[in-house]
Amino acid sequence: MTTDLQLKPSLFDVAVAQGSSTVAVHAGTQRPNAHHALTPPVVQTATYTFADTADLCDFMDARMWGAAKGRTEYGRYGNPTVTAAETKLAALEGAQAAVLYSSGMAAVTSTLLTLLQSGSHVVITDDSYRRTRQFCLNFLRKFGVECTVSPMGDYEALEAAIRPTTKLIISESPTNPYLRVLDLGRVADIAKRHNVRTLVDATFATPLNLRPLDFGIDLVVHSATKYLGGHNDLLAGVVAGSEQLIALLRQNLWMLGGVLDPNNAYLLVRGLKTLALRLQRQNENGIRVAQFLESHPKVERVWYPGLASHPDHEAASRQMSGFGGVISFEVKGDLSAASRVVDGVRIPIIAPSLGGVETLIEQPALMSYYEMSTEERLEVGIKDNLIRLALGIEDADDLIADLSQSLDST
């Protein structure tokens, strides 16, 4: 019996249609792995060695011709554990390639710094993640990049905001915190008519509920910290798209340096294997809890795309295979009334973030916009009585009973 690793192609090296859960478990995994390990190993190294000068020169020649696949000389330029995670994510997105970053914001900022230059103009929808808006409106302005904020869902205004210098349209689907859903095909059509690229943050959806690339979007970004990791124990970000665009992003990542370390890549691979199971429960919890909240007399409004009352329910139903586990709702009363509801629950934990196995709860007015006055918060669409609930995988009956007792006692 030979002791050499005889690598055989996986199901994902050939054109075989597989379900999303099968892809999440097996894509990006060699058969066999090093040392015949079942799971991809953590390759914990900052540098890579060469047998001799001829070996080094062969590698450098191969890299010049783009033929140095699976081989590099330094940890910032690549890592086998990270590559395994990238391959799995690209397969889930139906993308040609994906590149991982040290956080979701590193993915966003590195992408924008790569695609934009002085004199460029971007259009961003107003319900996009506030740190992304801040980066566009404040940080990029210092480098001569202009930004226009367009109302979410107003496609005429979006198209009217495009200029000859517009290089990129940025949005989310669903958005944070009101779960607005973009008509992706319509945005892609507008962008293509004006020769503008599109970037959509689909963190709240995951590739299992929504694949923006299928609708003509150029790049999709995720905070992999959330649903993709799934256990609130890692920070990571990913961008997926065409081979050409991802190669460009990867070249700049090597220079900007926001690379993902192999330990977090290992945790991400582990988390992705159960993504389909976790998300199925979170989708189920989402619709049940949203329906309960909408029927409760102490709740003024519920924002969840799975409800017919949501302004983007039609687009969500047409594009999404599930509506996720994040619900935002407004209670009757003021900031203090919302705080009493938050403090009254026993299962949800007060914390930012979402997508993990534990249910988390927060008031955006206090968690993300604490430094603003009520009037300032209202200007950016954040009400004092708004609560965001990020459902985990607990039993829906228990979550509903807990929310019920807290609302009833408020």
C-alpha positions in Angstrom: 0.0 0.0 0.0 1.4 3.4 -1.0 1.8 6.1 1.6 1.5 8.9 -0.9 -1.6 11.0 -0.9 -3.6 9.9 -4.0 -6.0 12.9 -4.4 -9.1 12.1 -6.2 -11.6 14.7 -7.5 -14.5 15.5 -5.3 -18.0 15.8 -6.5 -17.5 19.5 -6.9 -14.6 19.3 -9.4 -17.1 18.1 -11.9 -20.5 19.4 -13.1 -22.7 17.5 -10.7 -25.8 19.2 -9.3 -26.0 18.9 -5.6 -28.2 20.2 -2.8 -27.1 23.1 -0.7 -26.6 21.1 2.4 -24.4 18.6 0.5 -22.4 21.5 -1.0 -22.0 23.1 2.5 -20.6 19.8 3.9 -18.3 18.7 1.1 -17.3 21.5 -1.2 -13.7 22.6 -0.9 -12.6 19.4 0.8 -9.8 17.3 -0.6 -10.1 13.5 -0.6 -8.1 12.5 1.3 -6.9 15.4 3.4 -3.3 15.6 4.6 -2.5 12.8 7.1 -5.9 11.2 6.0 -7.7 13.5 8.4 -11.5 13.7 7.8 -11.6 17.5 8.4 -9.4 20.0 6.6 -6.4 20.6 8.8 -5.5 24.0 10.3 -2.3 24.9 8.5 -0.8 27.2 11.1 2.2 28.8 9.3 3.3 32.3 8.4 5.7 31.2 5.7 6.3 28.3 3.3 9.6 26.5 2.5 11.4 25.5 -0.7 13.6 22.5 -1.2 16.3 24.4 -3.0 16.9 27.4 -5.3 15.6 25.4 -8.3 12.4 24.7 -6.5 12.0 28.4 -5.7 12.7 29.5 -9.3 10.2 26.9 -10.6 7.6 28.3 -8.3 8.3 31.9 -9.3 8.2 31.0 -13.0 4.9 29.2 -12.5 3.4 32.2 -10.7 4.4 34.6 -13.4 2.4 32.5 -15.9 -0.5 32.0 -13.5 0.2 28.3 -13.0 1.2 28.3 -9.3 -2.1 26.9 -8.1 -2.2 25.7 -4.5 1.3 27.0 -3.8 2.6 30.3 -2.3 5.6 31.5 -0.3 4.0 33.7 2.4 1.0 33.5 4.7 -0.5 36.8 3.6 -0.7 35.4 0.0 -2.6 32.3 0.9 -3.3 29.4 3.2 -4.8 25.9 2.5 -7.3 26.2 5.3 -8.5 29.6 4.1 -8.6 28.3 0.5 -10.9 25.4 1.6 -13.3 27.8 3.1 -13.2 30.1 0.1 -14.0 27.2 -2.2 -16.9 26.1 -0.1 -18.4 29.6 -0.1 -18.0 30.1 -3.8 -19.8 26.9 -4.4 -22.7 27.9 -2.1 -23.0 31.3 -3.9 -22.8 29.8 -7.4 -19.8 32.1 -7.9 -16.6 31.5 -9.9 -14.5 32.5 -6.9 -14.6 33.9 -3.4 -12.1 35.7 -1.2 -12.1 35.8 2.6 -11.2 38.8 4.8 -10.6 39.3 8.5 -14.1 40.7 9.1 -17.2 41.8 7.2 -16.1 45.4 7.3 -12.7 44.5 6.0 -14.4 42.8 3.0 -16.5 45.9 2.3 -13.8 48.5 2.7 -11.1 46.6 0.8 -13.6 46.0 -2.1 -14.5 49.7 -2.2 -10.9 50.8 -2.1 -10.1 48.4 -4.9 -13.0 49.4 -7.2 -13.0 53.2 -6.6 -10.5 56.0 -7.2 -10.4 59.8 -6.9 -13.2 61.3 -9.0 -15.4 58.2 -8.7 -19.0 58.4 -7.5 -21.1 55.7 -5.7 -24.8 55.3 -5.0 -25.8 53.6 -1.8 -29.3 52.8 -0.5 -30.3 54.5 2.7 -31.1 51.4 4.8 -27.6 49.9 4.2 -25.4 49.0 7.2 -24.5 52.2 9.0 -20.7 51.6 9.0 -20.8 51.0 5.3 -22.7 54.3 4.8 -20.2 56.1 7.1 -17.3 54.7 5.1 -18.8 55.9 1.9 -20.0 59.3 3.1 -17.0 60.2 5.3 -13.9 58.2 4.8 -14.0 57.9 1.0 -14.8 61.6 0.7 -11.2 62.3 1.9 -9.9 60.6 -1.2 -12.1 62.4 -3.7 -14.9 59.8 -3.9 -18.4 61.2 -3.9 -21.4 59.3 -2.6 -25.2 59.7 -3.1 -27.7 58.1 -0.7 -30.8 56.8 -2.5 -34.1 55.8 -0.8 -34.4 52.0 -0.5 -37.0 50.7 -2.9 -37.2 53.9 -5.0 -35.7 52.6 -8.3 -36.4 55.8 -10.2 -34.4 57.8 -7.7 -31.7 55.2 -7.8 -31.3 55.5 -11.5 -31.6 59.3 -11.4 -28.7 59.4 -8.9 -26.3 57.7 -11.4 -23.7 60.1 -13.0 -21.2 59.6 -15.7 -18.6 59.1 -12.9 -20.7 56.5 -11.1 -18.7 53.3 -10.7 -20.7 51.3 -8.1 -24.2 50.8 -6.7 -24.2 49.5 -3.1 -27.1 48.0 -1.2 -28.2 45.2 1.1 -30.9 42.6 0.9 -32.4 42.2 3.4 -31.3 45.4 5.1 -30.6 46.2 8.7 -32.8 46.8 10.6 -36.0 47.0 8.6 -35.4 43.9 6.4 -36.0 45.8 3.2 -35.6 43.5 0.1 -34.0 44.7 -3.1 -35.5 43.9 -6.5 -32.2 42.5 -7.6 -33.0 41.9 -11.2 -34.2 45.5 -11.6 -31.1 47.0 -10.0 -28.8 44.8 -12.1 -30.7 45.9 -15.2 -30.3 49.6 -14.2 -26.6 49.1 -13.5 -25.9 47.3 -16.8 -27.6 50.1 -18.8 -25.3 52.6 -17.3 -22.2 50.4 -17.2 -22.0 50.5 -13.4 -21.0 47.6 -11.1 -23.2 46.3 -8.3 -22.3 45.2 -4.8 -25.0 43.6 -2.5 -24.5 42.7 1.1 -26.6 39.5 1.6 -25.5 38.8 5.2 -29.1 38.6 6.5 -30.1 36.1 3.8 -27.1 33.7 3.4 -26.5 32.0 0.1 -29.2 29.5 1.0 -32.0 32.0 1.2 -30.8 34.3 -1.6 -28.1 34.3 -4.2 -27.8 37.8 -5.7 -25.3 36.7 -8.4 -28.2 34.6 -9.9 -30.0 37.9 -10.6 -27.1 39.6 -12.3 -25.4 41.3 -9.4 -21.7 41.6 -9.8 -20.4 41.0 -6.3 -22.0 39.7 -3.1 -20.5 40.3 0.3 -21.2 38.6 3.7 -20.2 39.2 7.2 -19.3 35.5 7.7 -19.3 36.3 11.4 -23.1 35.9 11.4 -25.0 33.0 9.9 -22.1 31.5 8.0 -20.0 30.9 11.1 -23.1 30.4 13.1 -21.8 30.2 16.6 -20.7 33.8 17.5 -17.1 32.6 17.9 -15.3 34.1 14.9 -14.8 37.2 12.8 -14.7 36.9 9.0 -15.9 38.5 5.8 -16.3 37.2 2.2 -16.8 38.6 -1.3 -17.9 36.3 -4.1 -18.2 37.0 -7.8 -16.5 36.5 -11.1 -12.9 35.1 -11.3 -11.7 38.3 -12.8 -13.1 40.6 -10.1 -12.1 38.3 -7.2 -8.5 38.1 -8.6 -8.4 41.9 -8.6 -9.7 42.0 -5.0 -7.2 39.3 -3.9 -4.3 41.2 -5.3 -5.3 44.3 -3.3 -5.9 42.1 -0.2 -2.3 41.0 -0.3 -1.3 44.7 -0.2 -4.0 45.9 2.3 -3.4 43.0 4.6 -6.8 42.2 6.0 -6.4 38.4 5.6 -8.3 35.8 7.5 -6.2 33.6 9.9 -6.3 29.8 9.5 -7.9 29.1 12.9 -11.0 31.3 12.0 -11.1 29.7 8.6 -11.3 26.3 10.3 -14.1 27.5 12.5 -15.9 28.9 9.5 -15.6 25.6 7.6 -17.0 23.8 10.6 -19.9 26.2 10.9 -20.8 26.0 7.2 -21.3 22.3 7.4 -24.4 22.8 9.6 -25.6 26.0 7.8 -28.6 24.4 6.1 -29.8 22.7 9.3 -29.5 25.9 11.3 -31.0 28.1 8.8 -34.0 25.8 8.3 -34.8 26.2 12.0 -34.1 30.0 11.9 -36.4 30.4 8.9 -39.1 28.4 10.7 -38.7 30.4 13.9 -38.7 33.6 12.0 -42.1 33.3 10.4 -43.7 31.8 13.6 -42.4 34.5 15.9 -43.1 37.3 13.4 -46.8 36.1 13.1 -47.0 36.0 16.9 -45.6 39.5 17.3 -47.9 41.0 14.6 -50.9 39.7 16.5 -49.9 41.0 19.9 -51.8 44.1 21.1 -48.7 45.8 22.5 -46.8 45.6 19.2 -47.3 48.5 16.8 -45.5 47.1 13.7 -43.4 44.1 12.7 -40.8 44.3 10.0 -40.3 40.8 8.5 -40.2 40.1 4.7 -42.2 36.9 5.2 -45.2 38.8 6.3 -47.7 40.2 3.8 -47.6 43.5 5.7 -43.9 44.1 4.8 -43.4 46.6 1.9 -41.2 44.2 0.0 -43.1 40.9 0.7 -43.7 40.4 -3.1 -40.0 40.8 -4.0 -38.9 38.6 -1.1 -41.4 35.9 -2.0 -40.2 35.9 -5.6 -36.5 35.9 -4.9 -35.9 34.2 -1.6 -36.2 30.6 -0.5 -36.6 31.6 3.1 -36.9 34.8 5.1 -34.3 34.4 7.8 -34.3 34.7 11.5 -34.1 38.5 12.1 -37.2 40.4 13.0 -37.5 44.1 13.9 -40.6 45.3 15.7 -41.9 48.4 17.3 -43.6 48.2 20.6 -46.3 50.6 21.8 -44.6 53.3 23.9 -41.2 55.0 24.1 -37.6 54.1 24.6 -38.3 52.9 28.2 -41.2 50.7 27.1 -38.9 49.0 24.6 -36.2 48.6 27.3 -38.7 46.9 29.6 -39.6 44.4 26.9 -35.9 43.7 26.3 -35.2 43.3 30.0 -38.2 41.2 30.6 -37.3 38.3 28.3 -35.4 35.3 29.7 -34.1 33.4 26.7 -32.8 36.1 24.3 -29.5 37.7 25.3 -28.8 41.4 25.0 -26.0 41.6 22.4 -25.3 42.9 19.0 -24.8 40.6 15.9 -27.1 37.9 14.6 -27.1 34.5 12.9 -25.8 32.4 15.8 -27.5 29.5 17.5 -28.5 31.7 20.5 -31.3 34.3 20.2 -30.1 37.8 20.7 -32.1 41.0 21.3 -31.2 44.7 21.2 -32.6 48.2 20.8 -30.9 49.8 17.9 -31.4 53.2 19.5 -29.2 52.1 22.4 -26.9 49.6 20.8 -25.8 51.3 17.6 -27.1 54.9 17.9 -26.6 55.6 21.6 -24.7 58.8 21.1 -27.6 60.4 19.1 -30.6 62.2 20.3 -34.1 61.0 19.5 -34.4 63.6 16.8 -31.1 62.6 15.2 -32.0 59.0 15.3 -35.3 59.7 13.6 -33.5 61.5 10.8 -31.7 58.2 9.9 -34.9 56.1 10.4 -34.3 54.7 13.9 -37.2 54.9 16.3 -36.8 54.7 20.1 -39.4 51.9 20.4 -37.7 49.7 17.8 -36.4 46.2 18.9 -34.3 43.9 16.8 -34.6 40.2 17.5 -32.1 37.8 16.0 -33.5 34.3 16.4 -31.4 31.3 17.1 -32.3 27.6 16.9 -34.2 27.3 20.2 -37.8 26.0 20.1 -40.2 28.5 18.6 -42.8 27.7 21.3 -40.4 28.6 24.1 -39.4 31.9 22.3 -43.0 32.9 21.8 -44.0 32.1 25.4 -41.0 34.2 26.6 -41.8 37.1 24.4 -45.5 36.9 25.4 -44.8 37.1 29.1 -42.5 40.0 28.7 -44.9 42.0 26.5 -47.9 41.1 28.7 -46.0 42.4 31.8 -44.8 45.6 30.2 
